[in-house]
Amino acid sequence: MPHCWGVLSLLRRSGPFVHRNARLYVLFTVLYNARAYYPVLAIFFTDLGLTLERFVFLNLVWALSIFVLEVPSGALADTIGRRKLLVFAALLMVVEMGILLLAPQDGGAWLFGLCLLNRVLSGASEAAASGADEAIAYESLPEEGRAAAWDEVLATVMRWRAAGFLVVMALGGLLYDPSWLAGLGWELPVAVAHRLPVALVLMQALACVAIAWRMEEAPRPAGRLGERCAAAFHLTMRTAARAFGTRAIAVVIVGGLLIDGVARNFATINSQYYRLIGVPEWAFGFIGAAVGVTGFFVPTVARRLNERFSPMGVLGIAAAVGVLGLGALVPAWPWAGILPAMLVMTLLGVVGFTVSRHLHASAESSQRATLLSVKGLAFNLGYGACSLGFSGMLAGLRETKGDEAFRVALGWQVPIFAGVILLFFGWVALSSRRQAERG
């Protein structure tokens, strides 16, 4: 049981966690990703004074920032050092949280400009951390038995991250609700209470800076900055060409991004959905915590699925579950609508585990962070496309459906997603059959 769960091996510094980078990677990714404002993310921005359409548009900007910077940052991690990129990512996280703490309530264009800057810096931080964090941990493991050791690290990361989400999600939802704080004897203005989850994430960001600083990495070959950037550019081109020129890699990335994009778009607007189905704000964090609890079991399910099926088989199962979950969101059942919402968000863990496992098995050491960044770029491009499509659909429906626009938009995304999934998997099956006939 201890080996299965990986929790005790981390605490005891046994197994793959005898290596410092593997231990620090777990702590870094938990504090970096489990953010206390996530359960109230959409309503935090709308309560500041933005419309829901503008909030979804800001998510597109966030995704585009990652799209522009993802692969160059991964290539730079492989050339100038992964530790440096992680320290830089953590520092950007500190700045982005500071901006949200200072953003004025109902500040009009000034508010929108600060929120826009926040999303750009957040995307840059995500791009810098993506790929570099996994790569520095993976490379610290001995080559003999590395694949099995990495499976244990990845499963442990997902479970510790789930525990992190369990704590900060519950705390974030409670801190956002001034009535709950008043019950504890803390009479705080609403505007102050709404910033408390952000203040907590700021402290997490400072911890991430310290953790990244303690990671170890062998010195990179000396050279001028221009030479390193040129090397990064060539490495980017070679890795991207290999990723999308190799069918076994490309179809897994594309299949993963189709599911991830829709699920992640819903995850960013889930607090608006909870308001739609009549859930009080103080409960948002507990719902997020419940999703975190399911995260303890997702690695086991994902590993067993990947041992039994091919990566495309697992993604096919996840896509079918996604269609069912999105369809069950549409009736917006009071309280009961929480269940399909949780189901859709658990797909993120299954897809992430499957794609990461496949790419690590396919990657060469010198291109590992870059290949992971190619995946991150593609996933964020898919997420950005989903955000743009949903924002445009929401804006169009607002003119004819009024307050019902959000509910109607949820309904329209089901046939669109199902149609895209059927076309993609149909094409994969047809091309596989033709390839087999030629072979």
C-alpha positions, 0 to 999 in steps of 0.5 A: 500500500505505501508503495502504491500510494507513494505518499510515505515514500516521499516523506521517508525519502525512499524509492525515487524520492531519495533524489532531491529534485524529485522531492522538490518537484512534488512540492513545487508543482503542488504549491504552484498549481493548487491555487486558493482562488480557483474555486472562485476564479470566474466570480472573482473577476466578474465581482471585480467588475468584468463581464463573463464574456471579458473574463473568458476573453482574458483566458484566451489571452492567457492561452495565447501568451503560453502559445507564444512562449511555451516552446521557446521557454522549453528550448531555453530550459534545455539549453540555458537551464531548467532551474533558471526557468523555474525560478523565473516562473515563480517570480512571475507568479509573485508579480501576477498575484500582486497585480490582482491584490492591487486591481481596483474594484469597478475600475473600468479600462484601468481594471481591464488593463491590469487584468490583461497584464495579469493574464499575460504574466500568468501565461508567461509563468506557466510557459516557463514552468511547463516542461522544465519542472517535469524534465528536471525531476525526470533527469535526476532519476537513474537511467536504470528503471527510470520509466517505472520510477517516473510512473511512481513520481507522477502518481505521487505528484497527482495525489499530493496535488489532489491533497493540496487542492483539497486544502486550498480549495476549501479554504479559498471558498470560505475566505471569499465569503465575508459572511463565513468570516463574520461568523468567526468574528472577523468583520471584513469589508467584502472587497478585502475578503474577496482578495484573501484567496489571492493573498494566500496564493501570493505566499505560495508563490514566494515558497515556490521561489525558494523551492526552485532555488534549491533544485540542483542541475548540472552546469550547461555548456558555456556560450553567449546568449545569442548562441544559446538562443539560436540553439534553442530556436533550432532545437524548437524547430527540430522537436516540433517537426518530430512531434507533428511528423511522428504519427504516434506522437501527433495523434496522442497530442491532438486527441488529448488537447481536444478533450483537455480544451473543453474540460479546462474551459469549463473548469475556469467558469465552473463557479459561474455554473455553481451560481446557476444551479443555486450553490452558495459561494461558501460551498464552492471551495468544498466542491473543489475539495471534493474534486481534489479527493477524486484526484487521489484515485485518478492516478490508479484509474489512469495507470490501469487504463494505460496498462490495458489500453493504448493511449488512443484507447484511453483517450477514446474512453475519456472523450466518451465520458466527456460527452456524457458529462457535458450533456448532463450539465445542460439541465442545470439541476440544482445541487445535483449538477455538481456531479457531472461538473466533477466528472468533467473536471476529473478528465483533466487528470486522466488525459494529463497522465496518459499524454505525459506517460506516452511523451516521456516514453517517446522523448530523447533526453536532450529534447525532453523539456522541449517536447513537453513544451510542444505538448503544452503549446498545443494544449493551450492552443486548444484551450484558447480556441475553446475559450474564443469559441465559447466567448463568441457564442456567449456574446452572440446568445446574450443578444437573443437569450439574455440571462439564459445565454450561459445555459444555452451556450452549455447546451450548444457545446455538447453537439459541437464537441461530440461532432469534433471527437467523432471526426477525429477518431474516425480519421485516426481509425481510417488512417490506421486501417490504410497504414495497415493495408499498405504495410 
